[in-house]
Amino acid sequence: MEKCSICLKEFPEAAMKKMIQIVNRKAYNKAICPSCQAIVANNPNYYYLVEEK
Ligand SMILES: [Zn+2]
């Protein structure tokens, strides 16, 4: 289980999306749950973190 950075509820790791929040030129590592993903999708400070294959 992993804690959502926004709602602070715990979810299975597979359900979480790794995202980066940019604040004042600093990048913060965030784990976002499915319901909060809809919220941050409209927030330009959040970026998806993609693993290179
Ligand atoms: Zn959440």
mmCIF file of the protein (N, C-alpha, C, O) and its ligand, coordinates in Angstrom:
data_MODEL
# 
_entry.id   MODEL 
# 
loop_
_entity.id 
_entity.type 
_entity.pdbx_number_of_molecules 
1 polymer     1 
2 non-polymer 1 
# 
_entity_poly.entity_id                      1 
_entity_poly.type                           'polypeptide(L)' 
_entity_poly.nstd_linkage                   no 
_entity_poly.nstd_monomer                   no 
_entity_poly.pdbx_seq_one_letter_code       MEKCSICLKEFPEAAMKKMIQIVNRKAYNKAICPSCQAIVANNPNYYYLVEEK 
_entity_poly.pdbx_seq_one_letter_code_can   MEKCSICLKEFPEAAMKKMIQIVNRKAYNKAICPSCQAIVANNPNYYYLVEEK 
_entity_poly.pdbx_strand_id                 A 
# 
loop_
_entity_poly_seq.entity_id 
_entity_poly_seq.num 
_entity_poly_seq.mon_id 
_entity_poly_seq.hetero 
1 1  MET n 
1 2  GLU n 
1 3  LYS n 
1 4  CYS n 
1 5  SER n 
1 6  ILE n 
1 7  CYS n 
1 8  LEU n 
1 9  LYS n 
1 10 GLU n 
1 11 PHE n 
1 12 PRO n 
1 13 GLU n 
1 14 ALA n 
1 15 ALA n 
1 16 MET n 
1 17 LYS n 
1 18 LYS n 
1 19 MET n 
1 20 ILE n 
1 21 GLN n 
1 22 ILE n 
1 23 VAL n 
1 24 ASN n 
1 25 ARG n 
1 26 LYS n 
1 27 ALA n 
1 28 TYR n 
1 29 ASN n 
1 30 LYS n 
1 31 ALA n 
1 32 ILE n 
1 33 CYS n 
1 34 PRO n 
1 35 SER n 
1 36 CYS n 
1 37 GLN n 
1 38 ALA n 
1 39 ILE n 
1 40 VAL n 
1 41 ALA n 
1 42 ASN n 
1 43 ASN n 
1 44 PRO n 
1 45 ASN n 
1 46 TYR n 
1 47 TYR n 
1 48 TYR n 
1 49 LEU n 
1 50 VAL n 
1 51 GLU n 
1 52 GLU n 
1 53 LYS n 
# 
loop_
_struct_asym.id 
_struct_asym.entity_id 
A 1 
B 2 
# 
loop_
_chem_comp.id 
_chem_comp.type 
_chem_comp.mon_nstd_flag 
ALA 'L-peptide linking' y 
ARG 'L-peptide linking' y 
ASN 'L-peptide linking' y 
CYS 'L-peptide linking' y 
GLN 'L-peptide linking' y 
GLU 'L-peptide linking' y 
ILE 'L-peptide linking' y 
LEU 'L-peptide linking' y 
LYS 'L-peptide linking' y 
MET 'L-peptide linking' y 
PHE 'L-peptide linking' y 
PRO 'L-peptide linking' y 
SER 'L-peptide linking' y 
TYR 'L-peptide linking' y 
VAL 'L-peptide linking' y 
ZN  non-polymer         . 
# 
_pdbx_entity_nonpoly.entity_id   2 
_pdbx_entity_nonpoly.name        ? 
_pdbx_entity_nonpoly.comp_id     ZN 
# 
_pdbx_nonpoly_scheme.asym_id         B 
_pdbx_nonpoly_scheme.entity_id       2 
_pdbx_nonpoly_scheme.mon_id          ZN 
_pdbx_nonpoly_scheme.ndb_seq_num     1 
_pdbx_nonpoly_scheme.pdb_seq_num     101 
_pdbx_nonpoly_scheme.auth_seq_num    101 
_pdbx_nonpoly_scheme.pdb_mon_id      ZN 
_pdbx_nonpoly_scheme.auth_mon_id     ZN 
_pdbx_nonpoly_scheme.pdb_strand_id   A 
_pdbx_nonpoly_scheme.pdb_ins_code    . 
# 
loop_
_atom_site.group_PDB 
_atom_site.id 
_atom_site.type_symbol 
_atom_site.label_atom_id 
_atom_site.label_alt_id 
_atom_site.label_comp_id 
_atom_site.label_asym_id 
_atom_site.label_entity_id 
_atom_site.label_seq_id 
_atom_site.pdbx_PDB_ins_code 
_atom_site.Cartn_x 
_atom_site.Cartn_y 
_atom_site.Cartn_z 
_atom_site.occupancy 
_atom_site.B_iso_or_equiv 
_atom_site.pdbx_formal_charge 
_atom_site.auth_seq_id 
_atom_site.auth_comp_id 
_atom_site.auth_asym_id 
_atom_site.auth_atom_id 
_atom_site.pdbx_PDB_model_num 
ATOM   1   N  N  . MET A 1 1  ? 0.847  -1.202 0.000   1.00 0.00 ? 1   MET A N  1 
ATOM   2   C  CA . MET A 1 1  ? 0.000  0.000  0.000   1.00 0.00 ? 1   MET A CA 1 
ATOM   3   C  C  . MET A 1 1  ? 0.877  1.245  0.000   1.00 0.00 ? 1   MET A C  1 
ATOM   4   O  O  . MET A 1 1  ? 1.973  1.269  0.561   1.00 0.00 ? 1   MET A O  1 
ATOM   5   N  N  . GLU A 1 2  ? 0.355  2.268  -0.647  1.00 0.00 ? 2   GLU A N  1 
ATOM   6   C  CA . GLU A 1 2  ? 1.084  3.519  -0.752  1.00 0.00 ? 2   GLU A CA 1 
ATOM   7   C  C  . GLU A 1 2  ? 0.128  4.665  -0.429  1.00 0.00 ? 2   GLU A C  1 
ATOM   8   O  O  . GLU A 1 2  ? -1.057 4.612  -0.758  1.00 0.00 ? 2   GLU A O  1 
ATOM   9   N  N  . LYS A 1 3  ? 0.656  5.692  0.215   1.00 0.00 ? 3   LYS A N  1 
ATOM   10  C  CA . LYS A 1 3  ? -0.198 6.805  0.613   1.00 0.00 ? 3   LYS A CA 1 
ATOM   11  C  C  . LYS A 1 3  ? -0.262 7.855  -0.491  1.00 0.00 ? 3   LYS A C  1 
ATOM   12  O  O  . LYS A 1 3  ? 0.767  8.263  -1.029  1.00 0.00 ? 3   LYS A O  1 
ATOM   13  N  N  . CYS A 1 4  ? -1.472 8.289  -0.823  1.00 0.00 ? 4   CYS A N  1 
ATOM   14  C  CA . CYS A 1 4  ? -1.663 9.343  -1.818  1.00 0.00 ? 4   CYS A CA 1 
ATOM   15  C  C  . CYS A 1 4  ? -1.152 10.666 -1.253  1.00 0.00 ? 4   CYS A C  1 
ATOM   16  O  O  . CYS A 1 4  ? -1.432 11.014 -0.106  1.00 0.00 ? 4   CYS A O  1 
ATOM   17  N  N  . SER A 1 5  ? -0.398 11.398 -2.075  1.00 0.00 ? 5   SER A N  1 
ATOM   18  C  CA . SER A 1 5  ? 0.194  12.654 -1.612  1.00 0.00 ? 5   SER A CA 1 
ATOM   19  C  C  . SER A 1 5  ? -0.850 13.744 -1.405  1.00 0.00 ? 5   SER A C  1 
ATOM   20  O  O  . SER A 1 5  ? -0.578 14.742 -0.738  1.00 0.00 ? 5   SER A O  1 
ATOM   21  N  N  . ILE A 1 6  ? -2.040 13.563 -1.969  1.00 0.00 ? 6   ILE A N  1 
ATOM   22  C  CA . ILE A 1 6  ? -3.046 14.627 -1.896  1.00 0.00 ? 6   ILE A CA 1 
ATOM   23  C  C  . ILE A 1 6  ? -4.108 14.318 -0.839  1.00 0.00 ? 6   ILE A C  1 
ATOM   24  O  O  . ILE A 1 6  ? -4.307 15.112 0.081   1.00 0.00 ? 6   ILE A O  1 
ATOM   25  N  N  . CYS A 1 7  ? -4.795 13.169 -0.958  1.00 0.00 ? 7   CYS A N  1 
ATOM   26  C  CA . CYS A 1 7  ? -5.869 12.865 -0.004  1.00 0.00 ? 7   CYS A CA 1 
ATOM   27  C  C  . CYS A 1 7  ? -5.363 12.075 1.204   1.00 0.00 ? 7   CYS A C  1 
ATOM   28  O  O  . CYS A 1 7  ? -6.087 11.906 2.185   1.00 0.00 ? 7   CYS A O  1 
ATOM   29  N  N  . LEU A 1 8  ? -4.121 11.594 1.133   1.00 0.00 ? 8   LEU A N  1 
ATOM   30  C  CA . LEU A 1 8  ? -3.454 10.875 2.217   1.00 0.00 ? 8   LEU A CA 1 
ATOM   31  C  C  . LEU A 1 8  ? -4.108 9.537  2.544   1.00 0.00 ? 8   LEU A C  1 
ATOM   32  O  O  . LEU A 1 8  ? -3.850 8.964  3.602   1.00 0.00 ? 8   LEU A O  1 
ATOM   33  N  N  . LYS A 1 9  ? -4.966 9.027  1.631   1.00 0.00 ? 9   LYS A N  1 
ATOM   34  C  CA . LYS A 1 9  ? -5.521 7.687  1.813   1.00 0.00 ? 9   LYS A CA 1 
ATOM   35  C  C  . LYS A 1 9  ? -4.546 6.676  1.225   1.00 0.00 ? 9   LYS A C  1 
ATOM   36  O  O  . LYS A 1 9  ? -3.731 7.010  0.366   1.00 0.00 ? 9   LYS A O  1 
ATOM   37  N  N  . GLU A 1 10 ? -4.639 5.432  1.698   1.00 0.00 ? 10  GLU A N  1 
ATOM   38  C  CA . GLU A 1 10 ? -3.736 4.382  1.210   1.00 0.00 ? 10  GLU A CA 1 
ATOM   39  C  C  . GLU A 1 10 ? -4.381 3.590  0.085   1.00 0.00 ? 10  GLU A C  1 
ATOM   40  O  O  . GLU A 1 10 ? -5.560 3.241  0.152   1.00 0.00 ? 10  GLU A O  1 
ATOM   41  N  N  . PHE A 1 11 ? -3.593 3.309  -0.955  1.00 0.00 ? 11  PHE A N  1 
ATOM   42  C  CA . PHE A 1 11 ? -4.059 2.560  -2.111  1.00 0.00 ? 11  PHE A CA 1 
ATOM   43  C  C  . PHE A 1 11 ? -2.987 1.540  -2.505  1.00 0.00 ? 11  PHE A C  1 
ATOM   44  O  O  . PHE A 1 11 ? -1.815 1.704  -2.164  1.00 0.00 ? 11  PHE A O  1 
ATOM   45  N  N  . PRO A 1 12 ? -3.401 0.462  -3.241  1.00 0.00 ? 12  PRO A N  1 
ATOM   46  C  CA . PRO A 1 12 ? -2.381 -0.468 -3.757  1.00 0.00 ? 12  PRO A CA 1 
ATOM   47  C  C  . PRO A 1 12 ? -1.420 0.267  -4.676  1.00 0.00 ? 12  PRO A C  1 
ATOM   48  O  O  . PRO A 1 12 ? -1.821 1.172  -5.407  1.00 0.00 ? 12  PRO A O  1 
ATOM   49  N  N  . GLU A 1 13 ? -0.167 -0.117 -4.640  1.00 0.00 ? 13  GLU A N  1 
ATOM   50  C  CA . GLU A 1 13 ? 0.873  0.582  -5.392  1.00 0.00 ? 13  GLU A CA 1 
ATOM   51  C  C  . GLU A 1 13 ? 0.562  0.646  -6.893  1.00 0.00 ? 13  GLU A C  1 
ATOM   52  O  O  . GLU A 1 13 ? 0.887  1.632  -7.554  1.00 0.00 ? 13  GLU A O  1 
ATOM   53  N  N  . ALA A 1 14 ? -0.072 -0.415 -7.431  1.00 0.00 ? 14  ALA A N  1 
ATOM   54  C  CA . ALA A 1 14 ? -0.371 -0.477 -8.866  1.00 0.00 ? 14  ALA A CA 1 
ATOM   55  C  C  . ALA A 1 14 ? -1.387 0.586  -9.283  1.00 0.00 ? 14  ALA A C  1 
ATOM   56  O  O  . ALA A 1 14 ? -1.419 0.980  -10.449 1.00 0.00 ? 14  ALA A O  1 
ATOM   57  N  N  . ALA A 1 15 ? -2.209 1.051  -8.359  1.00 0.00 ? 15  ALA A N  1 
ATOM   58  C  CA . ALA A 1 15 ? -3.238 2.042  -8.685  1.00 0.00 ? 15  ALA A CA 1 
ATOM   59  C  C  . ALA A 1 15 ? -2.673 3.459  -8.695  1.00 0.00 ? 15  ALA A C  1 
ATOM   60  O  O  . ALA A 1 15 ? -3.304 4.380  -9.215  1.00 0.00 ? 15  ALA A O  1 
ATOM   61  N  N  . MET A 1 16 ? -1.497 3.631  -8.125  1.00 0.00 ? 16  MET A N  1 
ATOM   62  C  CA . MET A 1 16 ? -0.934 4.974  -7.981  1.00 0.00 ? 16  MET A CA 1 
ATOM   63  C  C  . MET A 1 16 ? -0.221 5.426  -9.242  1.00 0.00 ? 16  MET A C  1 
ATOM   64  O  O  . MET A 1 16 ? 0.364  4.619  -9.964  1.00 0.00 ? 16  MET A O  1 
ATOM   65  N  N  . LYS A 1 17 ? -0.278 6.718  -9.496  1.00 0.00 ? 17  LYS A N  1 
ATOM   66  C  CA . LYS A 1 17 ? 0.451  7.325  -10.598 1.00 0.00 ? 17  LYS A CA 1 
ATOM   67  C  C  . LYS A 1 17 ? 1.585  8.139  -10.000 1.00 0.00 ? 17  LYS A C  1 
ATOM   68  O  O  . LYS A 1 17 ? 1.381  8.943  -9.090  1.00 0.00 ? 17  LYS A O  1 
ATOM   69  N  N  . LYS A 1 18 ? 2.804  7.916  -10.534 1.00 0.00 ? 18  LYS A N  1 
ATOM   70  C  CA . LYS A 1 18 ? 3.944  8.715  -10.079 1.00 0.00 ? 18  LYS A CA 1 
ATOM   71  C  C  . LYS A 1 18 ? 3.906  10.054 -10.795 1.00 0.00 ? 18  LYS A C  1 
ATOM   72  O  O  . LYS A 1 18 ? 3.874  10.103 -12.025 1.00 0.00 ? 18  LYS A O  1 
ATOM   73  N  N  . MET A 1 19 ? 3.910  11.123 -10.044 1.00 0.00 ? 19  MET A N  1 
ATOM   74  C  CA . MET A 1 19 ? 3.892  12.447 -10.648 1.00 0.00 ? 19  MET A CA 1 
ATOM   75  C  C  . MET A 1 19 ? 4.914  13.337 -9.970  1.00 0.00 ? 19  MET A C  1 
ATOM   76  O  O  . MET A 1 19 ? 5.378  13.067 -8.862  1.00 0.00 ? 19  MET A O  1 
ATOM   77  N  N  . ILE A 1 20 ? 5.250  14.413 -10.678 1.00 0.00 ? 20  ILE A N  1 
ATOM   78  C  CA . ILE A 1 20 ? 6.198  15.395 -10.166 1.00 0.00 ? 20  ILE A CA 1 
ATOM   79  C  C  . ILE A 1 20 ? 5.461  16.721 -10.047 1.00 0.00 ? 20  ILE A C  1 
ATOM   80  O  O  . ILE A 1 20 ? 4.825  17.176 -10.998 1.00 0.00 ? 20  ILE A O  1 
ATOM   81  N  N  . GLN A 1 21 ? 5.549  17.329 -8.887  1.00 0.00 ? 21  GLN A N  1 
ATOM   82  C  CA . GLN A 1 21 ? 4.960  18.650 -8.716  1.00 0.00 ? 21  GLN A CA 1 
ATOM   83  C  C  . GLN A 1 21 ? 6.088  19.675 -8.712  1.00 0.00 ? 21  GLN A C  1 
ATOM   84  O  O  . GLN A 1 21 ? 7.043  19.556 -7.944  1.00 0.00 ? 21  GLN A O  1 
ATOM   85  N  N  . ILE A 1 22 ? 5.973  20.674 -9.569  1.00 0.00 ? 22  ILE A N  1 
ATOM   86  C  CA . ILE A 1 22 ? 6.989  21.714 -9.661  1.00 0.00 ? 22  ILE A CA 1 
ATOM   87  C  C  . ILE A 1 22 ? 6.522  22.942 -8.877  1.00 0.00 ? 22  ILE A C  1 
ATOM   88  O  O  . ILE A 1 22 ? 5.486  23.532 -9.183  1.00 0.00 ? 22  ILE A O  1 
ATOM   89  N  N  . VAL A 1 23 ? 7.301  23.314 -7.867  1.00 0.00 ? 23  VAL A N  1 
ATOM   90  C  CA . VAL A 1 23 ? 6.990  24.502 -7.075  1.00 0.00 ? 23  VAL A CA 1 
ATOM   91  C  C  . VAL A 1 23 ? 8.281  25.298 -6.906  1.00 0.00 ? 23  VAL A C  1 
ATOM   92  O  O  . VAL A 1 23 ? 9.259  24.795 -6.353  1.00 0.00 ? 23  VAL A O  1 
ATOM   93  N  N  . ASN A 1 24 ? 8.278  26.529 -7.378  1.00 0.00 ? 24  ASN A N  1 
ATOM   94  C  CA . ASN A 1 24 ? 9.458  27.391 -7.257  1.00 0.00 ? 24  ASN A CA 1 
ATOM   95  C  C  . ASN A 1 24 ? 10.729 26.712 -7.779  1.00 0.00 ? 24  ASN A C  1 
ATOM   96  O  O  . ASN A 1 24 ? 11.770 26.737 -7.124  1.00 0.00 ? 24  ASN A O  1 
ATOM   97  N  N  . ARG A 1 25 ? 10.630 26.112 -8.956  1.00 0.00 ? 25  ARG A N  1 
ATOM   98  C  CA . ARG A 1 25 ? 11.736 25.438 -9.633  1.00 0.00 ? 25  ARG A CA 1 
ATOM   99  C  C  . ARG A 1 25 ? 12.250 24.215 -8.888  1.00 0.00 ? 25  ARG A C  1 
ATOM   100 O  O  . ARG A 1 25 ? 13.328 23.708 -9.197  1.00 0.00 ? 25  ARG A O  1 
ATOM   101 N  N  . LYS A 1 26 ? 11.486 23.736 -7.908  1.00 0.00 ? 26  LYS A N  1 
ATOM   102 C  CA . LYS A 1 26 ? 11.843 22.488 -7.228  1.00 0.00 ? 26  LYS A CA 1 
ATOM   103 C  C  . LYS A 1 26 ? 10.852 21.413 -7.671  1.00 0.00 ? 26  LYS A C  1 
ATOM   104 O  O  . LYS A 1 26 ? 9.669  21.699 -7.857  1.00 0.00 ? 26  LYS A O  1 
ATOM   105 N  N  . ALA A 1 27 ? 11.332 20.173 -7.840  1.00 0.00 ? 27  ALA A N  1 
ATOM   106 C  CA . ALA A 1 27 ? 10.491 19.061 -8.271  1.00 0.00 ? 27  ALA A CA 1 
ATOM   107 C  C  . ALA A 1 27 ? 10.244 18.127 -7.094  1.00 0.00 ? 27  ALA A C  1 
ATOM   108 O  O  . ALA A 1 27 ? 11.178 17.612 -6.480  1.00 0.00 ? 27  ALA A O  1 
ATOM   109 N  N  . TYR A 1 28 ? 8.978  17.922 -6.795  1.00 0.00 ? 28  TYR A N  1 
ATOM   110 C  CA . TYR A 1 28 ? 8.618  17.043 -5.686  1.00 0.00 ? 28  TYR A CA 1 
ATOM   111 C  C  . TYR A 1 28 ? 8.014  15.760 -6.220  1.00 0.00 ? 28  TYR A C  1 
ATOM   112 O  O  . TYR A 1 28 ? 7.143  15.783 -7.089  1.00 0.00 ? 28  TYR A O  1 
ATOM   113 N  N  . ASN A 1 29 ? 8.490  14.632 -5.687  1.00 0.00 ? 29  ASN A N  1 
ATOM   114 C  CA . ASN A 1 29 ? 8.021  13.312 -6.069  1.00 0.00 ? 29  ASN A CA 1 
ATOM   115 C  C  . ASN A 1 29 ? 6.684  13.035 -5.386  1.00 0.00 ? 29  ASN A C  1 
ATOM   116 O  O  . ASN A 1 29 ? 6.599  13.068 -4.159  1.00 0.00 ? 29  ASN A O  1 
ATOM   117 N  N  . LYS A 1 30 ? 5.627  12.759 -6.180  1.00 0.00 ? 30  LYS A N  1 
ATOM   118 C  CA . LYS A 1 30 ? 4.310  12.521 -5.597  1.00 0.00 ? 30  LYS A CA 1 
ATOM   119 C  C  . LYS A 1 30 ? 3.740  11.211 -6.100  1.00 0.00 ? 30  LYS A C  1 
ATOM   120 O  O  . LYS A 1 30 ? 4.011  10.796 -7.227  1.00 0.00 ? 30  LYS A O  1 
ATOM   121 N  N  . ALA A 1 31 ? 2.952  10.563 -5.260  1.00 0.00 ? 31  ALA A N  1 
ATOM   122 C  CA . ALA A 1 31 ? 2.177  9.385  -5.661  1.00 0.00 ? 31  ALA A CA 1 
ATOM   123 C  C  . ALA A 1 31 ? 0.708  9.794  -5.578  1.00 0.00 ? 31  ALA A C  1 
ATOM   124 O  O  . ALA A 1 31 ? 0.225  10.216 -4.527  1.00 0.00 ? 31  ALA A O  1 
ATOM   125 N  N  . ILE A 1 32 ? 0.009  9.659  -6.704  1.00 0.00 ? 32  ILE A N  1 
ATOM   126 C  CA . ILE A 1 32 ? -1.361 10.182 -6.785  1.00 0.00 ? 32  ILE A CA 1 
ATOM   127 C  C  . ILE A 1 32 ? -2.345 9.037  -7.003  1.00 0.00 ? 32  ILE A C  1 
ATOM   128 O  O  . ILE A 1 32 ? -2.136 8.211  -7.892  1.00 0.00 ? 32  ILE A O  1 
ATOM   129 N  N  . CYS A 1 33 ? -3.402 8.971  -6.218  1.00 0.00 ? 33  CYS A N  1 
ATOM   130 C  CA . CYS A 1 33 ? -4.407 7.915  -6.334  1.00 0.00 ? 33  CYS A CA 1 
ATOM   131 C  C  . CYS A 1 33 ? -5.346 8.198  -7.513  1.00 0.00 ? 33  CYS A C  1 
ATOM   132 O  O  . CYS A 1 33 ? -5.357 9.312  -8.035  1.00 0.00 ? 33  CYS A O  1 
ATOM   133 N  N  . PRO A 1 34 ? -6.145 7.186  -7.943  1.00 0.00 ? 34  PRO A N  1 
ATOM   134 C  CA . PRO A 1 34 ? -7.003 7.380  -9.127  1.00 0.00 ? 34  PRO A CA 1 
ATOM   135 C  C  . PRO A 1 34 ? -7.957 8.570  -9.002  1.00 0.00 ? 34  PRO A C  1 
ATOM   136 O  O  . PRO A 1 34 ? -8.135 9.302  -9.976  1.00 0.00 ? 34  PRO A O  1 
ATOM   137 N  N  . SER A 1 35 ? -8.565 8.787  -7.858  1.00 0.00 ? 35  SER A N  1 
ATOM   138 C  CA . SER A 1 35 ? -9.525 9.888  -7.764  1.00 0.00 ? 35  SER A CA 1 
ATOM   139 C  C  . SER A 1 35 ? -8.831 11.247 -7.761  1.00 0.00 ? 35  SER A C  1 
ATOM   140 O  O  . SER A 1 35 ? -9.399 12.222 -8.253  1.00 0.00 ? 35  SER A O  1 
ATOM   141 N  N  . CYS A 1 36 ? -7.639 11.332 -7.227  1.00 0.00 ? 36  CYS A N  1 
ATOM   142 C  CA . CYS A 1 36 ? -6.915 12.601 -7.227  1.00 0.00 ? 36  CYS A CA 1 
ATOM   143 C  C  . CYS A 1 36 ? -6.258 12.887 -8.573  1.00 0.00 ? 36  CYS A C  1 
ATOM   144 O  O  . CYS A 1 36 ? -5.917 14.034 -8.861  1.00 0.00 ? 36  CYS A O  1 
ATOM   145 N  N  . GLN A 1 37 ? -6.074 11.847 -9.409  1.00 0.00 ? 37  GLN A N  1 
ATOM   146 C  CA . GLN A 1 37 ? -5.479 12.071 -10.734 1.00 0.00 ? 37  GLN A CA 1 
ATOM   147 C  C  . GLN A 1 37 ? -6.336 13.011 -11.562 1.00 0.00 ? 37  GLN A C  1 
ATOM   148 O  O  . GLN A 1 37 ? -5.809 13.805 -12.341 1.00 0.00 ? 37  GLN A O  1 
ATOM   149 N  N  . ALA A 1 38 ? -7.663 12.929 -11.402 1.00 0.00 ? 38  ALA A N  1 
ATOM   150 C  CA . ALA A 1 38 ? -8.578 13.810 -12.134 1.00 0.00 ? 38  ALA A CA 1 
ATOM   151 C  C  . ALA A 1 38 ? -8.384 15.256 -11.703 1.00 0.00 ? 38  ALA A C  1 
ATOM   152 O  O  . ALA A 1 38 ? -8.538 16.176 -12.505 1.00 0.00 ? 38  ALA A O  1 
ATOM   153 N  N  . ILE A 1 39 ? -8.047 15.452 -10.440 1.00 0.00 ? 39  ILE A N  1 
ATOM   154 C  CA . ILE A 1 39 ? -7.838 16.805 -9.911  1.00 0.00 ? 39  ILE A CA 1 
ATOM   155 C  C  . ILE A 1 39 ? -6.538 17.394 -10.441 1.00 0.00 ? 39  ILE A C  1 
ATOM   156 O  O  . ILE A 1 39 ? -6.521 18.521 -10.935 1.00 0.00 ? 39  ILE A O  1 
ATOM   157 N  N  . VAL A 1 40 ? -5.440 16.629 -10.341 1.00 0.00 ? 40  VAL A N  1 
ATOM   158 C  CA . VAL A 1 40 ? -4.144 17.176 -10.731 1.00 0.00 ? 40  VAL A CA 1 
ATOM   159 C  C  . VAL A 1 40 ? -3.978 17.261 -12.248 1.00 0.00 ? 40  VAL A C  1 
ATOM   160 O  O  . VAL A 1 40 ? -3.100 17.976 -12.732 1.00 0.00 ? 40  VAL A O  1 
ATOM   161 N  N  . ALA A 1 41 ? -4.817 16.536 -13.009 1.00 0.00 ? 41  ALA A N  1 
ATOM   162 C  CA . ALA A 1 41 ? -4.745 16.610 -14.472 1.00 0.00 ? 41  ALA A CA 1 
ATOM   163 C  C  . ALA A 1 41 ? -4.982 18.047 -14.947 1.00 0.00 ? 41  ALA A C  1 
ATOM   164 O  O  . ALA A 1 41 ? -4.492 18.444 -16.004 1.00 0.00 ? 41  ALA A O  1 
ATOM   165 N  N  . ASN A 1 42 ? -5.727 18.812 -14.168 1.00 0.00 ? 42  ASN A N  1 
ATOM   166 C  CA . ASN A 1 42 ? -6.017 20.206 -14.528 1.00 0.00 ? 42  ASN A CA 1 
ATOM   167 C  C  . ASN A 1 42 ? -5.057 21.184 -13.878 1.00 0.00 ? 42  ASN A C  1 
ATOM   168 O  O  . ASN A 1 42 ? -5.206 22.397 -14.024 1.00 0.00 ? 42  ASN A O  1 
ATOM   169 N  N  . ASN A 1 43 ? -4.070 20.661 -13.159 1.00 0.00 ? 43  ASN A N  1 
ATOM   170 C  CA . ASN A 1 43 ? -3.120 21.521 -12.461 1.00 0.00 ? 43  ASN A CA 1 
ATOM   171 C  C  . ASN A 1 43 ? -1.805 21.547 -13.244 1.00 0.00 ? 43  ASN A C  1 
ATOM   172 O  O  . ASN A 1 43 ? -1.129 20.521 -13.319 1.00 0.00 ? 43  ASN A O  1 
ATOM   173 N  N  . PRO A 1 44 ? -1.421 22.685 -13.829 1.00 0.00 ? 44  PRO A N  1 
ATOM   174 C  CA . PRO A 1 44 ? -0.210 22.751 -14.660 1.00 0.00 ? 44  PRO A CA 1 
ATOM   175 C  C  . PRO A 1 44 ? 1.084  22.565 -13.870 1.00 0.00 ? 44  PRO A C  1 
ATOM   176 O  O  . PRO A 1 44 ? 2.151  22.473 -14.478 1.00 0.00 ? 44  PRO A O  1 
ATOM   177 N  N  . ASN A 1 45 ? 1.030  22.508 -12.556 1.00 0.00 ? 45  ASN A N  1 
ATOM   178 C  CA . ASN A 1 45 ? 2.241  22.289 -11.760 1.00 0.00 ? 45  ASN A CA 1 
ATOM   179 C  C  . ASN A 1 45 ? 2.602  20.806 -11.652 1.00 0.00 ? 45  ASN A C  1 
ATOM   180 O  O  . ASN A 1 45 ? 3.682  20.461 -11.171 1.00 0.00 ? 45  ASN A O  1 
ATOM   181 N  N  . TYR A 1 46 ? 1.694  19.926 -12.102 1.00 0.00 ? 46  TYR A N  1 
ATOM   182 C  CA . TYR A 1 46 ? 1.935  18.487 -11.995 1.00 0.00 ? 46  TYR A CA 1 
ATOM   183 C  C  . TYR A 1 46 ? 2.319  17.894 -13.341 1.00 0.00 ? 46  TYR A C  1 
ATOM   184 O  O  . TYR A 1 46 ? 1.733  18.233 -14.369 1.00 0.00 ? 46  TYR A O  1 
ATOM   185 N  N  . TYR A 1 47 ? 3.304  17.010 -13.329 1.00 0.00 ? 47  TYR A N  1 
ATOM   186 C  CA . TYR A 1 47 ? 3.787  16.341 -14.538 1.00 0.00 ? 47  TYR A CA 1 
ATOM   187 C  C  . TYR A 1 47 ? 3.833  14.848 -14.289 1.00 0.00 ? 47  TYR A C  1 
ATOM   188 O  O  . TYR A 1 47 ? 4.149  14.409 -13.183 1.00 0.00 ? 47  TYR A O  1 
ATOM   189 N  N  . TYR A 1 48 ? 3.517  14.055 -15.321 1.00 0.00 ? 48  TYR A N  1 
ATOM   190 C  CA . TYR A 1 48 ? 3.631  12.601 -15.199 1.00 0.00 ? 48  TYR A CA 1 
ATOM   191 C  C  . TYR A 1 48 ? 5.102  12.209 -15.232 1.00 0.00 ? 48  TYR A C  1 
ATOM   192 O  O  . TYR A 1 48 ? 5.878  12.729 -16.033 1.00 0.00 ? 48  TYR A O  1 
ATOM   193 N  N  . LEU A 1 49 ? 5.470  11.294 -14.360 1.00 0.00 ? 49  LEU A N  1 
ATOM   194 C  CA . LEU A 1 49 ? 6.824  10.748 -14.362 1.00 0.00 ? 49  LEU A CA 1 
ATOM   195 C  C  . LEU A 1 49 ? 6.787  9.446  -15.163 1.00 0.00 ? 49  LEU A C  1 
ATOM   196 O  O  . LEU A 1 49 ? 6.067  8.512  -14.810 1.00 0.00 ? 49  LEU A O  1 
ATOM   197 N  N  . VAL A 1 50 ? 7.569  9.392  -16.245 1.00 0.00 ? 50  VAL A N  1 
ATOM   198 C  CA . VAL A 1 50 ? 7.558  8.235  -17.135 1.00 0.00 ? 50  VAL A CA 1 
ATOM   199 C  C  . VAL A 1 50 ? 8.906  7.536  -17.065 1.00 0.00 ? 50  VAL A C  1 
ATOM   200 O  O  . VAL A 1 50 ? 9.957  8.158  -17.221 1.00 0.00 ? 50  VAL A O  1 
ATOM   201 N  N  . GLU A 1 51 ? 8.857  6.232  -16.829 1.00 0.00 ? 51  GLU A N  1 
ATOM   202 C  CA . GLU A 1 51 ? 10.086 5.436  -16.797 1.00 0.00 ? 51  GLU A CA 1 
ATOM   203 C  C  . GLU A 1 51 ? 10.529 5.165  -18.236 1.00 0.00 ? 51  GLU A C  1 
ATOM   204 O  O  . GLU A 1 51 ? 9.718  4.781  -19.079 1.00 0.00 ? 51  GLU A O  1 
ATOM   205 N  N  . GLU A 1 52 ? 11.811 5.365  -18.509 1.00 0.00 ? 52  GLU A N  1 
ATOM   206 C  CA . GLU A 1 52 ? 12.338 5.078  -19.839 1.00 0.00 ? 52  GLU A CA 1 
ATOM   207 C  C  . GLU A 1 52 ? 12.521 3.574  -19.996 1.00 0.00 ? 52  GLU A C  1 
ATOM   208 O  O  . GLU A 1 52 ? 12.989 2.894  -19.083 1.00 0.00 ? 52  GLU A O  1 
ATOM   209 N  N  . LYS A 1 53 ? 12.139 3.057  -21.188 1.00 0.00 ? 53  LYS A N  1 
ATOM   210 C  CA . LYS A 1 53 ? 12.235 1.604  -21.404 1.00 0.00 ? 53  LYS A CA 1 
ATOM   211 C  C  . LYS A 1 53 ? 13.630 1.203  -21.835 1.00 0.00 ? 53  LYS A C  1 
ATOM   212 O  O  . LYS A 1 53 ? 13.891 0.021  -22.061 1.00 0.00 ? 53  LYS A O  1 
HETATM 213 ZN ZN . ZN  B 2 .  ? -5.740 10.739 -3.441  1.00 0.00 2 101 ZN  A ZN 1 
# 
